[in-house]
Amino acid sequence: MIRRNWVALAAAAIFLTACGGSGESDGPAIKPFTPNEPFDPDPYPSTYEAFPNAPVLITNATILDGEGAKIDNGSLLLQDGKISAIGADLEAPEGATVIDASGRWVTPGIIDNHSHLGAYPSPSVSAHQDGNEISGPVTAEVWVEHGIWPQDPGFDRALAGGVTSLQVLPGSANLFGGRGITLKNVPARTVQGMKFPAAPYTLKMACGENPKRVYGYGNGSIPGGAPFSRMGNMAGYRTAWIKAAEYKRKWDKYSAEGGEMPARDLELDTLAGVLAGEILVHMHCYRADEMAQIMDLSKEFGYKVTAFHHAVESYKIADKLADYGACSSMWADWWGFKMEAYDGIPENIPMVHNAGACAIVHSDSDIGIQRLNQEAAKAWADGKRVGIDVPIEEAWEWLSLNPAKSLGIDARTGSLKPGKMGDVVIWSGNPFSVYTKADKVFIDGALMYDRTDNAARPVRDFELGQPGEGDMK
């Protein structure tokens, strides 16, 4: 019998909590191609290793633990790259650095689950536009990691804003845009050196105006290509899922019975991985009625949408989203820039939260990712103005634990629970204040950014020798 896993999480076996300094290993030995054997489902595994770290005790801070609790005059101990303890009056182990955070706040690192950094890097020139494979409406065969430039200065700007992990997605031109990737926000020579160990792969899908605009009438001719309408969008999804189900059936039969190995198809590899529950669907979708249709579509073919992105009308169906179990990854107040964004309201995020659904603040912007704490603060304040008084300690879940859930990494990061990764931000004050900045950012217990020390700020190779290098301009 031949056993096959659609998306092997083999990278977990090579994950180490410390390294000699580069933050990147050589990775496992290359598996040679053998035509008569099933293919390697994880041919580009993570080579990330945590940077060197030492024990750190943070004292006298206001702590938001990311799971709904607020601790005044609290302490947090980072040890061996992880959260070791949280509470009051903790003792510093021998050799620990003690940071007096009086007047400052401590939170889990921000996780942005919708970014295009590296795929649409800075400087924004045509040679760098690698986020959309606009060669057909179904391009599930492409992987965004193969288009990410790890020298994008945007990663460092995001780090200065407290972002410790992020999901990079393909664009939204296609019905199926390709695989997304979750990264640790650390400098590395390769994208694999940033790849979050053992994080599930994701699939970017899009509904609404974008696919029908790009393929239907984007070329200026009538009739254009397909899809030309929202009807065509739905037909395109269904056709692709039918093919994927048959492909998966053939591979399942081969796995159980052997015989002649089915022909491999990169597009259907990804879609079959979704049907097997091993690849998480993240779907660009604005309107409430379309999100409801997509939830029905997922039930027809036996998969689940993990998160709807942008989702400016989630407030209209927040109860349905809560029952279904999908997150809504939203802007604080972007609306009206196209017809399907017209009915967005600034209270969207707190209304989704108030209905018991999973609310997330995302950026979809190389600028917005630098101040996601302020985006969350705007949504929090808009809720308070209409009587939705979400405690700040709960609202922080929009930036850490909820996006971690949407990426399948919440057991390891997203909150300050002991045993989780030491992804921590020390803020100069209340992080929901426009005047507050990230003072220090730790990733896996290693100090990766220090606002007061230029030597403790990463500078990408692309910026070396340029005016203003590393000044987080």
JORA-V434543 format. One record per residue. NEAR is the number of other ideal C-beta (glycine too) atoms within 8 Angstrom. Layout:
BEGIN
NEAR
NEAR
END
This chain:
BEGIN
6
7
5
9
7
10
12
7
8
9
12
8
6
13
11
8
8
10
12
4
6
8
12
12
9
3
8
7
3
4
6
4
4
5
4
4
5
6
6
6
11
10
7
7
12
12
13
17
12
15
13
9
15
7
12
15
15
13
10
8
15
12
13
14
14
13
9
7
7
10
11
5
7
13
14
15
16
16
11
8
13
14
15
9
9
14
8
7
5
12
4
9
9
4
5
12
7
8
10
6
12
6
4
12
14
16
17
17
16
14
16
15
14
11
15
11
15
15
15
12
13
8
5
6
6
4
4
11
8
8
10
10
10
6
4
7
13
10
14
15
9
12
8
16
12
6
10
14
10
14
8
13
11
12
13
14
12
16
14
13
13
15
14
16
17
14
17
14
15
16
12
11
10
18
14
16
17
16
15
14
15
13
13
11
13
12
8
12
6
9
12
14
14
13
18
13
10
8
11
11
13
16
17
17
12
14
14
14
9
10
18
15
9
11
13
14
10
8
6
5
6
4
4
11
8
8
16
11
8
10
7
12
14
10
9
14
12
11
8
13
14
8
10
14
10
8
13
12
8
9
11
8
9
14
11
6
7
5
6
4
6
8
3
6
8
8
11
12
12
16
16
13
14
13
13
10
6
10
14
12
14
19
13
13
14
13
10
9
6
12
17
10
10
13
12
8
12
12
7
8
11
6
10
9
13
11
16
15
13
13
13
15
13
17
10
7
11
15
8
9
16
11
6
9
6
14
14
17
16
16
13
12
9
9
11
6
5
7
5
9
13
8
9
14
9
9
13
16
16
17
14
16
14
10
10
5
14
14
13
15
14
14
12
10
6
14
7
11
17
10
9
17
14
9
13
16
12
11
19
13
9
14
16
11
7
8
5
11
6
12
8
11
10
9
14
14
11
13
14
16
12
14
18
14
11
15
17
9
12
11
4
7
15
15
13
14
10
8
5
14
11
14
12
15
15
14
16
9
10
9
14
12
8
5
6
12
7
13
10
11
15
17
16
14
14
12
10
12
12
9
10
4
7
6
4
8
12
10
8
13
5
8
10
8
4
7
3
6
9
10
6
7
3
END
